C-alpha cells in the first residue's frame, strides 16, 4: 500500500538538495522504509545539458544514479521502524549499468527499494526508466552521519 498524498509531499520536501541538484520533481508512490517511485522531467534548460553533448543533449548517466539515490534516501527517511537520517549521503555504488538516457522533454521514472539497513547504513537498489525502457540500474549504499556540522568534530590528535 502506498503512502497518502500528504506523506508523499513531506517525503519530497525532506530532500536536502537545493533546486539545482534535485532530480525528483514528484514522488508518485512510497511504501515507507521499503520502496518508492519518483519522476523527473528533463526540461532542457538545465545548466549541465549545455555542455553534455551540445546539439544533442542527454541527461548524464551519473545523474541517473544520483536520482536513484535521492529516491532511495526519501524511502529510507520515512521508515517508521528506524530513526531518520537527516545527513544521508551516497557513499558506494555497485553493479551500475547505464543502458540509455533521457532527452529534453522526456520524463524519467525512478524506482528505489531498500534492501538492507544497519545502523547509519542503508543499502538499496535503484533503476530509472524512460517510458517503459530501463535506462539505469544500480546497487547503492547511503550512510548517515552525526548531526554535527561538517568540520566541527575534534580530530584524534586534538584530544
Secondary structure as a PSIPRED ss2 file (coil, helix, strand):
# PSIPRED VFORMAT (PSIPRED V4.0)

   1 X C   1.000  0.000  0.000
   2 X C   1.000  0.000  0.000
   3 X C   1.000  0.000  0.000
   4 X C   1.000  0.000  0.000
   5 X H   0.000  1.000  0.000
   6 X H   0.000  1.000  0.000
   7 X H   0.000  1.000  0.000
   8 X H   0.000  1.000  0.000
   9 X H   0.000  1.000  0.000
  10 X H   0.000  1.000  0.000
  11 X H   0.000  1.000  0.000
  12 X H   0.000  1.000  0.000
  13 X H   0.000  1.000  0.000
  14 X C   1.000  0.000  0.000
  15 X C   1.000  0.000  0.000
  16 X C   1.000  0.000  0.000
  17 X C   1.000  0.000  0.000
  18 X C   1.000  0.000  0.000
  19 X H   0.000  1.000  0.000
  20 X H   0.000  1.000  0.000
  21 X H   0.000  1.000  0.000
  22 X C   1.000  0.000  0.000
  23 X C   1.000  0.000  0.000
  24 X C   1.000  0.000  0.000
  25 X C   1.000  0.000  0.000
  26 X E   0.000  0.000  1.000
  27 X E   0.000  0.000  1.000
  28 X E   0.000  0.000  1.000
  29 X E   0.000  0.000  1.000
  30 X E   0.000  0.000  1.000
  31 X E   0.000  0.000  1.000
  32 X C   1.000  0.000  0.000
  33 X C   1.000  0.000  0.000
  34 X C   1.000  0.000  0.000
  35 X E   0.000  0.000  1.000
  36 X E   0.000  0.000  1.000
  37 X E   0.000  0.000  1.000
  38 X E   0.000  0.000  1.000
  39 X E   0.000  0.000  1.000
  40 X E   0.000  0.000  1.000
  41 X E   0.000  0.000  1.000
  42 X C   1.000  0.000  0.000
  43 X C   1.000  0.000  0.000
  44 X C   1.000  0.000  0.000
  45 X C   1.000  0.000  0.000
  46 X C   1.000  0.000  0.000
  47 X H   0.000  1.000  0.000
  48 X H   0.000  1.000  0.000
  49 X H   0.000  1.000  0.000
  50 X C   1.000  0.000  0.000
  51 X C   1.000  0.000  0.000
  52 X C   1.000  0.000  0.000
  53 X C   1.000  0.000  0.000
  54 X C   1.000  0.000  0.000
  55 X C   1.000  0.000  0.000
  56 X C   1.000  0.000  0.000
  57 X C   1.000  0.000  0.000
  58 X C   1.000  0.000  0.000
  59 X C   1.000  0.000  0.000
  60 X C   1.000  0.000  0.000
  61 X H   0.000  1.000  0.000
  62 X H   0.000  1.000  0.000
  63 X H   0.000  1.000  0.000
  64 X H   0.000  1.000  0.000
  65 X H   0.000  1.000  0.000
  66 X H   0.000  1.000  0.000
  67 X H   0.000  1.000  0.000
  68 X H   0.000  1.000  0.000
  69 X H   0.000  1.000  0.000
  70 X H   0.000  1.000  0.000
  71 X H   0.000  1.000  0.000
  72 X H   0.000  1.000  0.000
  73 X H   0.000  1.000  0.000
  74 X H   0.000  1.000  0.000
  75 X H   0.000  1.000  0.000
  76 X H   0.000  1.000  0.000
  77 X H   0.000  1.000  0.000
  78 X C   1.000  0.000  0.000
  79 X C   1.000  0.000  0.000
  80 X C   1.000  0.000  0.000
  81 X C   1.000  0.000  0.000
  82 X C   1.000  0.000  0.000
  83 X C   1.000  0.000  0.000
  84 X C   1.000  0.000  0.000
  85 X C   1.000  0.000  0.000
  86 X C   1.000  0.000  0.000
  87 X C   1.000  0.000  0.000
  88 X C   1.000  0.000  0.000
  89 X E   0.000  0.000  1.000
  90 X E   0.000  0.000  1.000
  91 X E   0.000  0.000  1.000
  92 X E   0.000  0.000  1.000
  93 X E   0.000  0.000  1.000
  94 X E   0.000  0.000  1.000
  95 X E   0.000  0.000  1.000
  96 X E   0.000  0.000  1.000
  97 X E   0.000  0.000  1.000
  98 X E   0.000  0.000  1.000
  99 X C   1.000  0.000  0.000
 100 X C   1.000  0.000  0.000
 101 X C   1.000  0.000  0.000
 102 X C   1.000  0.000  0.000
 103 X C   1.000  0.000  0.000
 104 X C   1.000  0.000  0.000
 105 X C   1.000  0.000  0.000
 106 X C   1.000  0.000  0.000
 107 X E   0.000  0.000  1.000
 108 X E   0.000  0.000  1.000
 109 X E   0.000  0.000  1.000
 110 X E   0.000  0.000  1.000
 111 X E   0.000  0.000  1.000
 112 X E   0.000  0.000  1.000
 113 X E   0.000  0.000  1.000
 114 X E   0.000  0.000  1.000
 115 X E   0.000  0.000  1.000
 116 X E   0.000  0.000  1.000
 117 X E   0.000  0.000  1.000
 118 X E   0.000  0.000  1.000
 119 X C   1.000  0.000  0.000
 120 X C   1.000  0.000  0.000
 121 X E   0.000  0.000  1.000
 122 X E   0.000  0.000  1.000
 123 X E   0.000  0.000  1.000
 124 X E   0.000  0.000  1.000
 125 X E   0.000  0.000  1.000
 126 X E   0.000  0.000  1.000
 127 X E   0.000  0.000  1.000
 128 X E   0.000  0.000  1.000
 129 X E   0.000  0.000  1.000
 130 X E   0.000  0.000  1.000
 131 X C   1.000  0.000  0.000
 132 X C   1.000  0.000  0.000
 133 X E   0.000  0.000  1.000
 134 X E   0.000  0.000  1.000
 135 X E   0.000  0.000  1.000
 136 X E   0.000  0.000  1.000
 137 X E   0.000  0.000  1.000
 138 X E   0.000  0.000  1.000
 139 X E   0.000  0.000  1.000
 140 X E   0.000  0.000  1.000
 141 X E   0.000  0.000  1.000
 142 X E   0.000  0.000  1.000
 143 X E   0.000  0.000  1.000
 144 X C   1.000  0.000  0.000
 145 X C   1.000  0.000  0.000
 146 X C   1.000  0.000  0.000
 147 X C   1.000  0.000  0.000
 148 X C   1.000  0.000  0.000
 149 X C   1.000  0.000  0.000
 150 X C   1.000  0.000  0.000
 151 X C   1.000  0.000  0.000
 152 X C   1.000  0.000  0.000
 153 X C   1.000  0.000  0.000
 154 X C   1.000  0.000  0.000
 155 X C   1.000  0.000  0.000
 156 X H   0.000  1.000  0.000
 157 X H   0.000  1.000  0.000
 158 X H   0.000  1.000  0.000
 159 X C   1.000  0.000  0.000
